[in-house]
Amino acid sequence: MIDILEQIVAAAIQKLPDHLRLTILTSSSLYQEEMLEISAGAGTIKMIIEYKSDPRMMHLPFLISRHSDFGPIILAANHISSTIRDELRKLKINYIDLSGNVYLDSAYFFVLIDAQKKVKLKEEYKGRAFTKTGLKVVFAFLSDPDVINLSYRSISEKLSVSLDTVHNVIGGLKELGYILTVTDKRNKLINKEALMMRWVQEYDLKLRPDLFIGTFRFANADLLKTWERIDLTPGQIQWGGEPAGALITKFLRPAEFILYTSMSKIEVMKQLKLIPDPAGNIKLFKKFWFDSINVDKFVPELLVYADLVNHGDSRNQEIAGIIYEQYLQGQLK
C-alpha cells in the first residue's frame, strides 16, 4: 500500500506551497499505521493516514471515530468526490487525493485546493480477495479470525467454496497487508478496521445484488406493528438492516424490513405470510455465511452495519455508528 500512498502524497506536493513539506513515516511494525508528517515554518504535525480508494458516506462514522480517538487524522484516497470533500471539511477531517485535492487545517497552516480533475493510479491493484465468492470468505475471517488458521481444505469445506478461492483470498489479503504470516503454519489478521470497511463497500457493490430474492409485503398489514414478536426459524430466517438495528440498539423504528434466509422463497412466504409486491417494504435475501444454529433473531452485527450504512438515511447512519462503536470496534483491535 505504501506505493499508492507515495503517489497520492506526490500529487499533493505538486499543488502545495514550497514552505510545506509532506513526509510519509513508514511503520517499523506491521501492527502500526503509516503517518504523514507535515512541516511548515511555524511547526510540524503528524497525522495517522487512513487510506480509502473511493471514500463514501458509509466511511464517515469510522473516520469520525478515528478522528475522535487519534485525531488529527488525514484521509488519503485515489479520488474524493465533491460531496465527501464537503462533509470532511465540515467535520474538520484533513484529506488529500491523487487528483491533487487537498484540505489541511491545523494551528500551523491552512490549505484548501479543490475541484481537481480525477486521475488514475499508475498501477491499479486487482483484488483477488474481493470477488463475489471471495467476499464470503473475507466475511468469515472478519467474523472469526481463527478461521484463517484452518487448513485450506477445511476452510473450503466449512464455507462451501473452492480451494482455489481460499488460496486466492488468502494470497490477495497478504498482498494487501491484511494478513501477517507469523509462522509457517500460522497467520494473523491485521488492519482489520480497514479490511472491514473495504468489505462493507465491496459487499454492497458485488455480493448483495446476487443475494436478492424479492420484495414482499405482509398479507396482514397489522404484522408491521408487531413484527418483533414474529416467530422466525432459528438460524434460517433472521432480520437484517433496520429491524436488526432496532433489536440491537432499541433506538430505531424500521421503515424497510430486511430478512436473510437459507430457506426457499416459498417456505418463507408460507411461514411469514408474505405476498410478492414490487412496492412492498420487505426485502428478502439469501443467507451467504456459515455458522452454527444462531438463536439471535438478527444477522451478525457486521452485516447489520453494512446494510444500514450502505442504504440508510442519516438516522440509519447514526444507528450504524452505535453498532460500530459498541459491537464491532472492540472485535477489530
KAMOTA-V773767 format. One record per residue. N is the residue number from 1. PHI is phi in radians with two decimals (* if undefined). PSI is psi in degrees with one decimal (none if undefined). D_LAST is the distance of its C-alpha to the last C-alpha in Angstrom with 1 decimal. Layout:
BEGIN
N | PHI | PSI | D_LAST
N | PHI | PSI | D_LAST
END
This chain:
BEGIN
1 | * | -23.2 | 19.9
2 | -1.06 | -32.9 | 21.5
3 | -1.15 | -35.7 | 24.9
4 | -1.16 | -45.3 | 24.1
5 | -1.07 | -38.8 | 22.9
6 | -1.09 | -39.4 | 26.1
7 | -1.13 | -41.1 | 28.2
8 | -1.16 | -44.8 | 26.8
9 | -1.13 | -39.5 | 27.2
10 | -1.07 | -39.1 | 30.7
11 | -1.14 | -38.0 | 31.7
12 | -1.20 | -41.2 | 30.7
13 | -1.03 | -37.1 | 32.6
14 | -1.08 | -25.5 | 35.7
15 | -1.68 | -15.0 | 35.8
16 | -1.48 | 155.8 | 35.0
17 | -1.07 | 154.3 | 37.7
18 | -1.10 | -27.4 | 38.5
19 | -1.35 | -7.7 | 37.4
20 | -1.73 | 131.6 | 33.7
21 | -2.13 | 133.1 | 31.8
22 | -2.01 | 129.3 | 28.4
23 | -2.36 | 127.5 | 26.6
24 | -1.41 | 126.0 | 23.3
25 | -1.74 | 104.8 | 21.6
26 | -1.33 | 144.8 | 20.0
27 | -1.33 | 141.1 | 17.2
28 | -1.46 | -8.2 | 18.4
29 | -2.28 | 139.9 | 15.1
30 | -1.18 | -10.5 | 13.4
31 | -1.55 | -6.7 | 10.0
32 | -1.93 | 160.9 | 11.4
33 | -1.62 | 156.7 | 12.8
34 | -1.23 | 153.2 | 16.5
35 | -2.23 | 156.9 | 18.4
36 | -1.98 | 122.8 | 21.8
37 | -1.70 | 124.5 | 24.4
38 | -2.03 | 118.8 | 27.2
39 | -1.96 | 134.6 | 30.4
40 | -2.29 | 174.3 | 33.5
41 | -1.04 | -33.9 | 36.6
42 | -1.42 | -23.0 | 35.4
43 | 2.97 | -178.6 | 32.0
44 | -2.24 | 142.0 | 28.7
45 | -2.36 | 146.2 | 25.3
46 | -2.03 | 137.5 | 21.9
47 | -2.27 | 138.6 | 19.5
48 | -1.16 | 134.5 | 16.0
49 | -1.59 | 125.9 | 16.9
50 | -1.91 | 116.9 | 15.5
51 | -1.74 | 129.4 | 17.4
52 | -2.34 | 126.3 | 18.7
53 | -1.08 | -42.8 | 21.8
54 | -2.49 | 77.8 | 23.4
55 | -1.07 | 141.9 | 21.7
56 | -2.28 | 177.1 | 22.8
57 | -1.00 | -32.9 | 22.9
58 | -1.11 | -21.7 | 20.0
59 | -1.44 | -14.1 | 17.6
60 | -1.07 | -44.2 | 18.9
61 | -1.01 | -39.4 | 16.8
62 | -1.14 | -45.8 | 13.6
63 | -1.14 | -39.4 | 15.5
64 | -1.07 | -43.7 | 16.9
65 | -1.09 | -44.6 | 13.7
66 | -1.14 | -40.8 | 12.6
67 | -1.12 | -38.7 | 16.2
68 | -1.20 | -39.9 | 16.3
69 | -1.44 | -36.9 | 13.3
70 | -2.20 | 4.2 | 14.1
71 | -0.89 | 155.8 | 17.5
72 | -1.38 | 147.0 | 19.6
73 | -1.99 | 169.1 | 17.9
74 | -2.34 | 130.8 | 20.0
75 | -1.53 | 124.9 | 19.8
76 | -1.95 | 132.9 | 21.4
77 | -2.58 | 160.3 | 22.9
78 | -1.13 | -45.8 | 25.7
79 | -2.72 | 137.7 | 27.5
80 | -2.02 | 121.9 | 26.8
81 | -1.13 | 160.0 | 29.3
82 | -1.06 | -36.2 | 31.5
83 | -1.10 | -45.4 | 30.1
84 | -1.21 | -37.1 | 26.5
85 | -1.06 | -42.7 | 27.9
86 | -1.04 | -44.9 | 29.7
87 | -1.13 | -41.3 | 26.8
88 | -1.11 | -39.1 | 24.7
89 | -1.16 | -38.2 | 27.6
90 | -1.06 | -35.4 | 28.0
91 | -1.52 | -2.8 | 24.4
92 | 1.08 | 34.6 | 25.1
93 | -1.75 | 120.4 | 22.3
94 | -1.19 | 153.9 | 23.6
95 | -2.70 | 156.1 | 24.0
96 | -2.50 | 149.7 | 25.9
97 | -2.44 | 171.3 | 26.8
98 | -1.12 | -23.0 | 28.9
99 | -1.33 | -14.5 | 31.9
100 | 1.74 | 7.6 | 32.0
101 | -1.24 | 131.0 | 30.9
102 | -2.41 | 135.3 | 29.7
103 | -2.42 | 111.1 | 28.6
104 | -2.23 | 123.2 | 28.0
105 | -2.40 | 111.9 | 28.5
106 | -2.59 | -178.3 | 28.3
107 | -1.19 | -19.6 | 30.8
108 | -1.75 | -19.0 | 32.2
109 | -2.83 | 157.9 | 32.6
110 | -2.46 | 125.5 | 32.7
111 | -2.36 | 131.1 | 32.9
112 | -2.35 | 113.7 | 33.2
113 | -2.13 | 120.3 | 34.3
114 | -2.30 | 165.2 | 34.5
115 | 1.11 | 35.6 | 36.0
116 | -1.46 | 144.5 | 35.6
117 | -1.21 | 145.4 | 36.4
118 | -1.21 | 134.4 | 33.7
119 | -2.22 | 166.3 | 33.6
120 | -1.88 | 154.9 | 31.9
121 | -1.10 | 150.1 | 29.9
122 | -1.08 | -39.3 | 32.2
123 | -2.35 | 113.5 | 30.3
124 | -1.57 | 126.3 | 28.2
125 | -1.35 | 131.2 | 25.8
126 | -1.68 | 105.0 | 26.5
127 | -1.31 | 109.9 | 23.3
128 | -1.20 | -19.5 | 24.3
129 | -1.39 | -11.0 | 21.0
130 | -2.06 | 35.2 | 21.8
131 | -1.33 | 174.1 | 25.2
132 | -1.00 | -45.7 | 25.9
133 | -1.30 | -36.9 | 25.5
134 | -1.06 | -33.7 | 22.6
135 | -1.10 | -30.5 | 20.6
136 | -1.16 | -38.9 | 21.1
137 | -1.22 | -43.7 | 19.6
138 | -1.06 | -40.1 | 16.5
139 | -1.03 | -42.2 | 16.2
140 | -1.12 | -40.2 | 16.5
141 | -1.13 | -41.6 | 13.8
142 | -1.19 | -35.7 | 11.3
143 | -1.27 | -35.5 | 12.8
144 | -2.57 | 91.0 | 12.9
145 | -1.01 | -20.6 | 11.3
146 | -1.20 | -18.0 | 14.1
147 | -1.06 | -29.7 | 16.7
148 | -1.17 | -14.9 | 16.5
149 | -1.71 | 5.0 | 18.1
150 | -1.31 | 162.2 | 21.0
151 | -1.14 | 155.3 | 24.1
152 | -0.98 | -39.6 | 24.8
153 | -1.16 | -40.1 | 27.6
154 | -1.13 | -41.0 | 25.7
155 | -1.10 | -43.4 | 23.1
156 | -1.01 | -46.7 | 26.2
157 | -1.25 | -39.5 | 27.9
158 | -1.13 | -39.2 | 25.0
159 | -1.78 | -1.0 | 24.3
160 | 1.00 | 47.4 | 27.9
161 | -2.21 | 165.7 | 27.4
162 | -1.32 | 159.8 | 29.4
163 | -1.08 | -37.4 | 28.6
164 | -1.05 | -39.9 | 28.9
165 | -1.09 | -45.0 | 26.2
166 | -1.06 | -45.7 | 23.8
167 | -1.06 | -45.9 | 24.9
168 | -1.15 | -40.5 | 24.7
169 | -1.14 | -49.5 | 21.2
170 | -1.12 | -42.4 | 19.7
171 | -1.08 | -43.2 | 21.9
172 | -1.12 | -42.1 | 21.1
173 | -1.16 | -33.7 | 17.3
174 | -1.15 | -44.3 | 18.0
175 | -1.10 | -33.3 | 20.3
176 | -1.51 | -2.1 | 18.0
177 | 1.45 | 25.5 | 15.3
178 | -1.81 | -13.1 | 12.8
179 | -2.22 | 128.9 | 13.8
180 | -1.84 | 127.2 | 14.4
181 | -1.43 | 111.4 | 17.5
182 | -1.49 | -48.9 | 17.1
183 | -2.40 | -179.0 | 20.6
184 | -1.04 | -27.1 | 23.3
185 | -2.02 | 6.2 | 22.1
186 | -2.39 | 129.2 | 18.3
187 | -1.98 | 160.5 | 15.7
188 | -2.37 | 130.9 | 12.0
189 | -1.35 | 125.0 | 10.0
190 | -2.22 | 172.0 | 8.4
191 | 0.87 | 43.5 | 8.3
192 | -1.18 | -31.9 | 7.1
193 | -1.11 | -45.3 | 7.7
194 | -1.13 | -39.4 | 11.0
195 | -1.13 | -40.8 | 11.9
196 | -1.06 | -44.9 | 11.6
197 | -1.12 | -37.6 | 13.9
198 | -1.13 | -41.0 | 16.2
199 | -1.12 | -44.0 | 16.5
200 | -1.01 | -43.1 | 17.4
201 | -1.19 | -48.1 | 20.0
202 | -1.21 | -33.8 | 21.4
203 | -1.02 | -46.3 | 21.6
204 | -1.13 | -36.3 | 23.8
205 | -1.39 | -37.9 | 26.0
206 | -1.95 | -47.7 | 26.5
207 | -1.57 | -45.2 | 25.8
208 | -0.96 | -43.6 | 26.4
209 | -1.05 | -31.5 | 30.0
210 | -1.28 | -20.4 | 30.8
211 | -1.54 | -12.1 | 29.7
212 | -1.17 | 128.8 | 32.0
213 | -1.76 | -46.5 | 34.8
214 | 2.97 | 173.7 | 36.7
215 | -1.96 | 137.7 | 37.3
216 | -2.44 | 175.0 | 39.1
217 | -2.44 | 160.3 | 40.3
218 | -1.28 | 137.9 | 41.1
219 | -1.07 | -34.6 | 44.8
220 | -1.89 | 107.0 | 44.9
221 | -1.06 | -22.1 | 43.4
222 | -1.14 | -20.0 | 43.2
223 | -1.11 | -22.6 | 40.1
224 | -1.10 | -26.7 | 38.1
225 | -1.45 | -22.7 | 38.7
226 | -2.14 | 27.7 | 37.6
227 | -1.01 | -30.3 | 35.0
228 | -1.13 | -23.0 | 32.6
229 | -1.67 | 2.4 | 35.2
230 | -1.19 | 132.2 | 35.7
231 | -1.33 | 123.3 | 35.3
232 | -1.99 | 141.6 | 32.9
233 | -1.18 | 116.7 | 33.0
234 | -0.94 | 130.7 | 29.8
235 | 1.35 | -10.6 | 27.5
236 | -2.01 | -24.8 | 30.1
237 | -2.39 | 124.5 | 30.1
238 | -2.47 | 149.0 | 27.2
239 | -1.32 | 143.9 | 26.8
240 | -2.22 | -176.0 | 24.5
241 | 0.96 | -134.1 | 24.4
242 | -1.09 | -46.4 | 26.2
243 | -1.10 | -36.3 | 27.4
244 | -1.14 | -42.5 | 23.9
245 | -1.07 | -36.5 | 22.6
246 | -1.16 | -42.7 | 25.6
247 | -1.17 | -35.5 | 25.0
248 | -1.33 | -45.7 | 21.4
249 | -1.80 | -20.2 | 22.0
250 | 1.16 | 15.8 | 25.8
251 | -2.02 | 17.3 | 26.1
252 | -2.45 | 139.2 | 27.5
253 | -1.87 | 111.6 | 30.9
254 | -1.13 | 140.3 | 30.7
255 | -1.91 | -34.7 | 33.1
256 | -2.04 | 134.2 | 32.0
257 | -1.90 | 123.7 | 31.3
258 | -1.99 | 134.6 | 29.1
259 | -2.24 | 139.8 | 29.4
260 | -1.98 | 140.2 | 27.9
261 | -2.58 | 150.3 | 30.1
262 | -1.79 | 1.4 | 31.0
263 | -1.59 | 167.7 | 34.6
264 | -1.27 | 159.4 | 37.4
265 | -1.03 | -42.9 | 38.2
266 | -1.09 | -42.7 | 41.5
267 | -1.09 | -42.6 | 40.0
268 | -1.18 | -40.8 | 37.5
269 | -1.05 | -42.3 | 40.4
270 | -1.17 | -46.0 | 42.6
271 | -1.16 | -42.0 | 40.1
272 | -1.74 | 0.1 | 38.9
273 | 1.00 | 58.3 | 42.3
274 | -1.76 | 147.8 | 41.0
275 | -2.14 | 128.5 | 43.4
276 | -0.99 | 132.8 | 42.6
277 | -2.78 | 110.1 | 42.8
278 | -0.99 | -24.1 | 41.6
279 | -1.71 | 6.2 | 41.5
280 | -1.23 | 169.3 | 39.6
281 | -1.97 | 20.6 | 36.3
282 | -2.08 | 121.2 | 34.8
283 | -1.99 | 132.1 | 33.0
284 | -1.93 | 132.8 | 32.5
285 | -2.25 | 153.1 | 30.0
286 | -1.31 | 140.0 | 29.7
287 | -1.27 | 134.0 | 26.8
288 | -2.07 | -5.2 | 25.0
289 | -1.92 | 160.3 | 22.4
290 | -1.81 | 136.0 | 23.0
291 | -2.74 | 167.9 | 22.2
292 | -1.29 | 175.1 | 24.3
293 | -0.96 | 120.6 | 26.5
294 | -1.86 | 120.0 | 24.4
295 | -1.43 | -10.2 | 26.3
296 | -1.13 | 146.7 | 24.3
297 | -1.43 | -6.2 | 26.4
298 | -2.16 | 158.1 | 23.6
299 | -1.27 | 171.1 | 21.5
300 | -0.94 | 146.7 | 17.8
301 | -1.00 | -34.5 | 15.9
302 | -1.07 | -39.8 | 14.6
303 | -1.25 | -36.7 | 18.3
304 | -1.05 | -47.1 | 19.4
305 | -1.01 | -45.3 | 17.3
306 | -1.07 | -46.6 | 18.7
307 | -1.10 | -40.6 | 22.2
308 | -1.23 | -45.5 | 22.1
309 | -1.32 | -28.2 | 20.8
310 | -1.43 | -30.7 | 23.0
311 | -2.20 | 13.8 | 26.1
312 | -1.81 | 163.1 | 26.1
313 | -1.46 | -169.0 | 28.0
314 | -1.07 | -33.4 | 26.7
315 | -1.17 | -42.1 | 26.5
316 | -1.15 | -35.4 | 24.4
317 | -1.06 | -40.1 | 22.1
318 | -1.13 | -44.0 | 21.8
319 | -1.14 | -39.2 | 21.0
320 | -1.04 | -40.5 | 18.4
321 | -1.10 | -38.7 | 16.7
322 | -1.12 | -45.0 | 17.0
323 | -1.09 | -40.7 | 15.4
324 | -1.07 | -48.8 | 12.4
325 | -1.19 | -38.9 | 12.0
326 | -1.57 | -26.6 | 13.0
327 | -2.14 | -28.2 | 11.8
328 | -1.78 | -40.9 | 9.3
329 | -0.98 | -44.0 | 6.9
330 | -1.16 | -30.6 | 5.8
331 | -1.33 | -17.2 | 5.8
332 | -1.71 | 3.1 | 3.8
333 | -1.44 | none | 0.0
END
